[in-house]
Amino acid sequence: MKPTGSSIQKRHMPTAHPPAACELSFRPGDTLTIHWLDSDAACLRGVVRGFASGALLILIHSVCGCVELLLGMEKQSEQASCTGLLDPHQNASKGRSGKHKLSVCSKICYAVGGAPYQITGTALGFFLQIFLLDVVQMAPSHASIILFTGRVWDAITDPLVGFFVSKSRWSRMGRLMPWIIFSTPFAVLTYFLAWYVPDLSSWQIVWYLTFYCLFQTLVTCFHVPYSALTMFISKEQSDRDSATGYRMTVEVLGTVLGTAIQGQIVGNVKSACNPNHDKLLNSSENTDHINGTGSHSLKDMREAYMIAAGVICGIYILCAIILSMGVREKRDSCKLLTDQPVNFFCGLKQVMSHGPYVKLVTAFLFTSMAFMMVEGNFALFLKYALGFREDFQNILLVVMLSATISVPFWQWFLTRFGKKTAVYFGISFSIPFLLLAVLMPPTLILGYIVAVGAGLSVASAFLLPWSMLPDVIDDFILKNPDSHGHEAIFFSFYVFFTKFASGISLGVSTLSLDFAGYKTGNCDQPKEVTVTLKLLVCAVPFLLILVGLFLFKLYPIDEERRRANKKALQENDQDSSSDSLELASNV
């Protein structure tokens, strides 16, 4: 496949440089200056912050460069999967509808709507566990209940909300837009309250469990209709593909933005503990000083989390306003040949009986669980096992920047060497870096090296499933030519299983910290906690990755079979078109 990543930027994002190049340039006033500070660690922090603006420029160039390459695969899969579903008269009128092309402004407004889900999801994924343990100072066993229940509930709400959205009727605002508009204020409120620390020590678990689950429900009420909105913003397939390209760019940037906002605001506040706690505790005259200092620092930290939540809530509202004001649903954008509904349970039985799908999802279930376990415990690992208390938020940001910038590389790699090869190389790429973080003496430079390597592997782990699921759908269609409309089941249940697995990994890991003797509010944790964190970030993910890679050996769709399926679907498509023309001429 020939990369076409430059076309979007040429058409919609004018620039003075070739859009496919990752060239870094600075305007006047953006000169990078490195101040040599008193310590090596401080100097390194200055370098990292100095290069942040340059990294963001590279990020934007890289993401825009891979968008249409991703869309090419998605478009081919969609054309193969939807053969026979669309009304032939819709294709005949395609040339006459050019005057109704979707504007660039509408595409941007649509894309902006993808940011809230990614920003809030990244902030919760990286920081909720450490917030509950060190800021709320909740028992790890209670935190594990909240994290597990919240993730499992998030998995359950996807098909539930999808069912209710499918039953919605059209209104003046459309069929999907009311869900987006009316869920936003409640989602913002519950998200903010999920980061608030109430003076209810005995009811804290109820508070956070309630608002965490409520937010997951409400953000699903936003994101599921938003995802389906793609089919109702234009009658033109090219417009929908282009709008999806804008959306992917904004969503990738949203993950970086969520990490940056939450991490940098919280990271500017000193940790809510005293490093000399044990020494000062032996001196009675310093007890009041400890309590006063700790209370003041804890209050500042709680305020910082609320400020970060407020900023993210503001972005959420702004994105929802831009989406609702700039996008209009088109009721008849996609007409079906038949109004006969697809039986969900029969479709689910067929999908779950398809061997390649079961093997692919099971393999990715183990690898996703590994990376979710690393994500959920990485902040605690950096803070307590490696001792990077003042730098962990910057290291997390480097992980996301590295993952985002490497997306074009992995897209090129899988098209050049095949998807199964990309799976083996990309997912196993994280193993040496995780071992390096655990076995080598902790230094700040090592922390950033591990962050870059982990980010490279994270990008492959979360990109590859979405590029391989269409291949499974194509294989299913060839084996079940009379079964249509099951595509949503393939994707929705993959999301369900991965979210369920993430809930298990977070719940088990937090409960493990409780068994190891985790002390909330302490600067230094017992040795058992340090060992447990190393196991959760290195040993357990390593074993899960090995199991996942072994299961990939059983996945039967290699490049040869994928090309054969693609060719067969194209031939079927041509035969179907010929039959339609012959029928029309007879009529």
C-alpha positions in Angstrom: 0.0 0.0 0.0 1.4 3.4 -1.0 1.4 5.9 1.9 -0.8 8.9 1.2 -0.3 10.6 4.5 0.5 14.0 2.9 -2.9 14.6 1.2 -4.8 15.7 4.3 -2.2 18.2 5.3 -1.9 19.5 1.7 -5.6 20.0 1.4 -6.6 21.3 4.8 -3.4 22.2 6.7 -1.2 24.5 4.6 2.4 24.6 5.6 5.6 25.9 4.3 7.3 22.5 4.6 6.5 19.1 3.0 3.9 17.6 5.2 5.3 14.1 5.3 8.6 15.4 6.8 9.1 15.5 10.5 11.2 18.7 10.3 11.5 20.8 13.5 11.6 24.6 13.0 11.3 27.4 15.6 9.8 30.8 15.0 11.6 33.9 16.3 11.2 34.0 20.1 11.1 30.2 20.4 14.9 29.8 20.8 15.7 26.9 23.0 17.9 27.8 25.9 19.2 25.2 28.4 20.1 26.6 31.8 22.7 24.5 33.6 21.3 24.2 37.1 22.8 23.0 40.3 22.2 19.3 39.8 22.2 16.8 37.0 18.6 16.0 37.6 17.5 19.6 37.5 19.5 20.1 34.3 17.8 17.1 32.7 14.4 18.5 33.7 15.3 21.7 32.0 16.2 20.0 28.9 13.0 18.0 28.8 10.9 21.0 29.3 12.8 22.9 26.7 12.3 20.3 24.0 8.5 20.0 24.8 7.4 22.6 22.2 9.6 21.0 19.6 8.3 17.5 20.4 4.7 18.8 20.0 5.6 20.1 16.5 7.0 16.8 15.5 3.9 15.1 17.1 1.5 17.1 14.9 3.5 16.4 11.7 3.8 12.7 12.5 0.1 12.1 13.4 -1.1 14.0 10.3 1.3 12.0 8.2 -0.2 8.6 9.2 -3.9 9.5 9.2 -4.8 8.7 5.6 -2.6 5.6 5.7 -4.8 4.4 8.5 -7.9 5.5 6.7 -6.9 3.5 3.6 -7.1 0.3 5.5 -10.3 1.3 7.2 -11.9 2.3 3.9 -11.0 -1.0 2.2 -12.4 -3.0 5.2 -15.6 -1.0 5.3 -16.2 -1.4 1.5 -15.6 -5.2 1.9 -17.7 -5.5 5.0 -20.7 -3.5 3.8 -21.1 -5.1 0.4 -24.8 -5.4 -0.4 -26.0 -3.2 2.4 -26.2 0.2 0.7 -28.9 1.2 -1.7 -27.7 1.2 -5.3 -29.5 4.5 -5.9 -27.3 6.1 -3.3 -24.3 5.3 -5.4 -26.0 6.6 -8.5 -26.6 10.0 -6.9 -23.1 10.3 -5.6 -22.0 12.4 -8.5 -24.9 14.8 -8.1 -24.2 15.4 -4.4 -20.9 17.2 -4.8 -22.4 20.5 -3.9 -23.2 19.2 -0.5 -19.6 18.4 0.4 -18.8 18.6 4.1 -16.8 21.8 4.9 -13.4 21.8 6.5 -14.9 23.7 9.4 -17.5 21.0 10.0 -14.8 18.3 9.9 -12.8 20.2 12.5 -15.8 20.7 14.7 -16.6 17.0 14.4 -13.0 16.0 15.2 -12.9 18.2 18.3 -15.7 16.1 19.8 -13.3 13.1 20.1 -11.1 14.9 22.6 -13.1 14.7 25.9 -13.2 10.9 25.9 -9.5 10.6 25.4 -8.5 13.4 27.8 -10.6 12.1 30.7 -9.7 8.5 30.0 -5.9 9.2 30.1 -6.1 11.3 33.2 -8.1 8.6 35.0 -5.9 5.8 33.8 -2.6 7.3 34.9 -3.6 9.2 38.1 -6.8 7.8 39.7 -5.0 5.1 41.5 -2.3 7.3 43.0 -5.0 9.9 43.8 -7.1 7.4 45.8 -4.0 6.1 47.7 -1.9 9.1 48.4 -4.3 12.1 48.2 -7.6 10.6 49.5 -5.4 8.2 51.6 -7.9 5.4 51.1 -7.0 1.8 52.0 -5.7 -0.1 49.0 -8.4 -2.7 49.4 -11.1 0.0 49.0 -9.3 1.6 46.1 -9.2 -1.8 44.4 -12.9 -2.2 44.7 -13.5 1.3 43.1 -11.0 0.7 40.2 -12.3 -2.8 39.4 -16.0 -2.0 39.7 -15.6 1.2 37.7 -13.8 -0.5 34.8 -16.2 -3.4 34.7 -19.2 -1.0 34.8 -17.6 0.9 32.0 -17.4 -2.3 29.9 -21.1 -3.1 30.6 -22.4 0.4 29.7 -21.0 0.3 26.1 -23.5 -2.3 24.8 -26.3 -1.0 27.0 -26.0 2.6 25.8 -25.5 1.4 22.2 -28.9 -0.5 22.6 -30.7 2.6 23.9 -29.2 4.9 21.3 -30.3 2.5 18.5 -33.9 2.8 19.8 -33.8 6.6 19.9 -36.1 8.6 17.6 -35.3 11.6 15.5 -35.9 15.0 17.0 -35.2 18.6 15.8 -31.6 18.2 17.0 -31.2 14.8 15.4 -31.1 11.3 16.7 -27.6 11.2 18.3 -26.9 14.9 19.1 -29.4 15.0 22.1 -27.4 12.3 23.8 -24.2 14.3 23.4 -25.7 17.6 24.5 -27.7 16.5 27.5 -25.1 14.1 28.9 -22.3 16.7 28.9 -23.3 18.8 31.9 -23.9 15.8 34.1 -20.7 14.1 32.9 -18.7 17.2 33.7 -20.2 17.5 37.2 -19.6 13.8 38.0 -16.0 14.0 36.7 -15.2 17.0 38.9 -16.8 15.3 42.0 -14.8 12.2 41.3 -11.6 14.3 42.1 -13.1 16.0 45.1 -12.2 14.8 48.6 -15.2 15.1 50.9 -15.1 15.1 54.6 -16.7 11.7 54.8 -14.1 9.3 56.0 -16.5 6.4 56.5 -18.4 7.0 53.2 -15.5 7.7 50.9 -15.7 4.4 49.1 -19.4 5.0 48.4 -18.6 8.6 47.2 -15.9 7.6 44.7 -17.6 4.4 43.5 -20.8 6.4 42.8 -19.3 9.3 40.9 -16.8 7.1 39.1 -19.5 4.8 37.8 -21.8 7.7 37.0 -19.1 9.4 35.0 -18.3 6.2 33.1 -22.0 5.9 32.2 -22.4 9.6 31.1 -19.1 9.7 29.1 -20.3 6.5 27.3 -23.6 8.4 26.6 -21.4 11.0 24.9 -18.9 8.8 23.1 -21.1 6.0 21.7 -23.4 8.4 19.8 -20.4 10.5 18.8 -18.8 7.4 17.3 -22.0 6.6 15.4 -22.3 10.2 14.2 -19.7 9.5 11.5 -22.3 7.9 9.3 -24.7 10.8 9.7 -22.6 13.9 9.0 -22.4 13.4 5.2 -23.7 11.3 2.3 -20.2 11.2 0.8 -17.9 8.4 1.8 -14.9 10.6 1.1 -16.2 13.2 3.5 -16.7 10.6 6.2 -13.2 9.2 5.7 -11.7 12.7 5.8 -13.6 13.6 8.9 -12.5 10.4 10.6 -8.9 11.4 9.7 -9.4 14.7 11.6 -10.9 12.9 14.5 -8.1 10.4 14.8 -5.6 13.3 14.9 -7.5 15.1 17.6 -8.0 11.9 19.7 -4.3 11.1 19.6 -3.4 14.6 20.7 -6.1 14.3 23.4 -4.2 11.5 25.1 -1.1 13.7 25.3 -3.1 16.7 26.4 -4.8 14.7 29.2 -1.4 13.5 30.5 0.1 17.0 30.2 -2.8 18.9 32.0 -3.2 16.5 34.9 0.5 15.7 35.3 1.9 19.3 35.1 -0.7 20.9 37.4 -0.4 18.1 40.0 3.4 17.9 39.6 3.9 21.5 40.5 2.7 20.8 44.0 5.1 19.2 46.5 4.2 15.7 47.6 1.8 15.5 50.5 4.3 13.9 52.9 7.4 14.6 54.8 10.6 12.8 53.7 12.0 13.1 57.2 8.8 11.8 58.8 10.4 8.9 60.7 13.2 11.0 62.1 11.0 13.9 63.1 8.5 11.6 64.7 11.0 10.6 67.3 11.2 14.2 68.5 8.2 15.3 70.4 8.7 19.0 69.7 8.5 18.4 66.0 5.2 16.5 66.0 3.1 19.6 65.5 5.5 20.7 62.7 4.9 17.4 61.0 1.2 17.6 61.3 1.0 21.2 60.1 3.4 20.6 57.2 1.7 17.4 56.1 -1.8 18.9 56.4 -0.8 22.0 54.4 0.9 19.9 51.7 -2.1 17.5 51.5 -4.5 20.4 51.1 -2.4 21.9 48.3 -2.3 18.5 46.5 -6.1 18.1 46.8 -6.6 21.6 45.4 -4.2 20.8 42.5 -6.3 17.8 41.5 -9.4 19.9 41.6 -7.8 22.6 39.5 -6.8 19.9 36.9 -10.3 18.5 37.0 -11.7 21.9 36.5 -9.5 22.6 33.5 -10.4 19.3 31.9 -14.1 19.9 32.6 -13.8 23.3 30.8 -12.2 21.6 27.8 -15.0 19.0 27.8 -17.7 21.6 27.8 -15.9 23.7 25.1 -15.5 20.6 22.8 -19.2 19.6 23.3 -20.3 23.2 22.3 -18.0 23.2 19.2 -19.4 19.8 18.2 -23.0 20.7 18.7 -22.7 24.1 17.0 -20.6 23.0 14.1 -22.1 19.6 13.1 -25.5 18.7 11.8 -26.9 15.2 11.5 -28.3 14.2 8.0 -31.1 11.9 8.6 -30.9 9.8 5.3 -27.1 9.7 5.0 -27.1 5.9 4.9 -30.1 3.9 3.6 -30.3 0.2 4.0 -31.7 -2.2 1.5 -33.7 -4.0 4.2 -35.4 -2.9 7.3 -35.2 -6.4 8.8 -33.3 -6.1 12.1 -30.3 -8.2 12.9 -30.9 -10.6 15.7 -28.3 -9.7 18.3 -28.0 -13.1 20.0 -27.9 -15.1 16.8 -25.2 -12.6 15.5 -23.3 -12.9 18.8 -23.3 -16.7 18.5 -22.0 -16.6 15.0 -19.3 -14.1 15.9 -18.1 -16.1 18.9 -18.1 -19.2 16.8 -15.6 -17.7 14.4 -12.2 -19.1 15.3 -9.9 -16.3 14.1 -11.9 -13.7 16.1 -11.8 -15.7 19.3 -8.1 -16.3 19.0 -7.3 -12.7 18.1 -9.4 -11.3 21.0 -8.0 -13.8 23.5 -4.4 -12.9 22.5 -5.0 -9.2 22.7 -6.8 -9.7 26.0 -3.6 -10.9 27.6 -1.4 -8.2 26.0 -3.9 -5.5 26.8 -4.0 -6.7 30.4 -0.2 -6.4 30.6 -0.1 -2.9 29.3 -3.1 -1.8 31.4 -1.3 -3.2 34.5 1.8 -1.1 33.6 -0.3 2.0 33.0 -2.2 1.7 36.3 0.9 1.2 38.4 3.6 3.1 36.5 3.1 6.3 38.5 3.5 4.5 41.8 6.4 2.6 40.4 8.2 5.8 39.4 7.4 7.4 42.7 8.3 4.7 45.2 10.4 2.0 43.4 12.6 4.4 41.4 12.3 7.5 43.7 11.3 10.0 40.9 8.9 11.8 43.1 9.3 15.2 41.4 9.6 13.9 37.9 7.1 11.1 37.4 4.6 13.4 35.7 7.2 14.4 33.1 8.2 10.7 32.5 4.5 9.8 31.9 4.2 12.7 29.4 7.3 11.3 27.6 5.6 7.9 27.4 2.6 9.4 25.6 4.6 11.6 23.4 6.8 8.6 22.3 3.7 6.5 21.7 2.0 9.2 19.6 5.1 10.1 17.5 5.8 6.4 16.8 2.3 5.7 15.3 3.4 6.4 11.7 6.4 4.1 12.1 4.3 1.2 13.2 1.8 1.8 10.4 4.7 1.7 7.9 6.1 -1.4 9.7 2.9 -3.4 9.5 2.3 -2.6 5.8 6.0 -3.5 5.0 6.5 -6.6 7.1 2.9 -7.8 7.8 0.7 -7.5 10.8 1.7 -10.7 12.7 5.3 -9.7 12.4 4.4 -6.2 13.7 2.6 -7.8 16.7 5.6 -9.9 17.7 8.1 -7.2 17.3 6.1 -4.3 18.6 4.6 -5.9 21.7 7.8 -7.7 22.7 9.8 -4.5 22.2 8.7 -3.3 25.7 10.2 -6.3 27.5 13.9 -5.2 27.6 12.9 -1.7 28.7 10.8 -3.0 31.6 13.6 -5.3 32.6 16.0 -2.4 32.4 13.9 -0.3 34.8 13.8 -3.1 37.4 17.3 -4.5 37.2 19.4 -1.4 36.7 20.2 1.2 39.4 17.5 4.0 39.1 18.7 7.2 37.4 16.6 9.9 35.9 18.2 9.4 32.5 17.3 5.7 32.7 13.7 6.7 33.5 13.4 8.7 30.4 15.0 6.0 28.2 12.5 3.5 29.6 9.6 5.9 29.0 10.6 6.3 25.3 10.9 2.5 24.8 7.7 1.8 26.6 5.9 4.4 24.5 7.1 2.8 21.3 5.6 -0.5 22.4 2.4 1.0 23.7 1.7 2.5 20.3 1.9 -0.9 18.6 -0.2 -2.6 21.3 -3.1 -0.2 20.8 -2.8 0.4 17.1 -2.6 -3.2 15.9 -6.0 -4.6 17.2 -7.9 -2.0 15.2 -5.9 -2.8 12.0 -6.4 -6.6 12.4 -10.1 -6.7 13.4 -11.2 -5.7 9.8 -9.3 -8.7 8.5 -11.2 -11.0 10.8 -14.5 -9.4 9.6 -13.5 -10.0 6.0 -12.8 -13.6 6.7 -16.1 -13.9 8.5 -18.0 -12.4 5.5 -16.4 -14.9 3.1 -17.4 -17.8 5.3 -20.9 -16.5 6.1 -22.0 -14.6 2.9 -25.6 -14.5 4.0 -24.9 -12.9 7.4 -24.8 -9.1 7.4 -24.8 -6.3 10.0 -22.6 -8.1 12.5 -19.6 -5.7 12.2 -20.6 -3.7 15.3 -20.6 -6.9 17.4 -16.9 -7.6 16.5 -15.8 -4.2 17.6 -18.1 -3.7 20.6 -17.2 -7.0 22.2 -13.5 -6.5 21.7 -13.9 -3.2 23.6 -16.0 -5.0 26.3 -13.4 -7.7 26.9 -10.4 -5.3 27.0 -12.2 -3.0 29.5 -13.1 -6.0 31.6 -9.5 -7.1 31.5 -8.3 -3.7 32.5 -10.6 -3.7 35.5 -9.2 -7.1 36.6 -5.6 -5.9 36.2 -6.2 -2.7 38.2 -8.2 -4.4 40.9 -5.8 -7.2 41.4 -2.7 -5.0 41.4 -4.1 -2.5 43.9 -5.2 -5.4 46.2 -1.7 -6.8 45.9 -0.3 -3.5 47.3 -2.7 -3.9 50.2 -1.3 -7.3 51.0 2.2 -6.0 50.7 1.6 -3.4 53.4 1.1 -0.2 51.4 1.1 2.9 53.8 -1.1 5.7 52.6 0.5 9.2 53.0 4.0 7.9 53.5 6.9 9.2 51.4 8.7 5.8 51.8 7.0 2.5 51.4 8.1 -0.8 53.0 10.5 -3.0 50.9 7.6 -5.4 50.3 5.7 -2.7 48.5 8.7 -1.8 46.3 9.1 -5.5 45.3 5.4 -5.8 44.6 5.5 -2.7 42.3 8.4 -4.2 40.4 6.5 -7.4 40.0 3.4 -5.5 38.8 5.3 -3.4 36.3 7.7 -6.0 35.0 7.3 -9.7 36.0 3.5 -10.0 35.6 3.2 -8.0 32.4 6.2 -10.1 31.0 4.3 -13.3 31.6 1.0 -11.9 30.2 2.8 -10.8 27.1 4.4 -14.2 26.6 1.0 -15.9 26.9 -0.5 -13.4 24.4 2.4 -13.9 21.9 1.9 -17.7 22.2 -1.8 -17.3 21.4 -0.9 -15.2 18.3 0.8 -18.2 16.9 -2.6 -19.8 16.7 -4.1 -16.9 14.8 -4.6 -18.2 11.3 -4.9 -15.0 9.2 -1.4 -14.3 7.8 -0.5 -11.9 5.0 -1.2 -14.5 2.3 -4.6 -15.4 3.6 -5.4 -11.7 4.1 -4.6 -10.9 0.5 -6.6 -13.9 -0.7 -9.6 -12.7 1.3 -9.3 -9.2 0.0 -9.2 -10.5 -3.6 -12.2 -12.7 -3.1 -14.2 -9.9 -1.6 -13.3 -7.6 -4.5 -14.5 -10.3 -7.0 -17.7 -10.8 -5.0 -18.2 -7.0 -5.1 -17.8 -6.9 -8.8 -20.2 -9.8 -9.3 -22.7 -8.1 -7.1 -22.5 -4.9 -9.1 -22.9 -6.8 -12.4 -26.0 -8.6 -11.0 -27.5 -5.3 -9.9 -26.9 -3.7 -13.3 -28.4 -6.7 -15.1 -31.5 -6.6 -12.8 -31.9 -2.9 -13.4 -31.7 -3.4 -17.2 -34.3 -6.1 -17.1 -36.7 -3.9 -15.1 
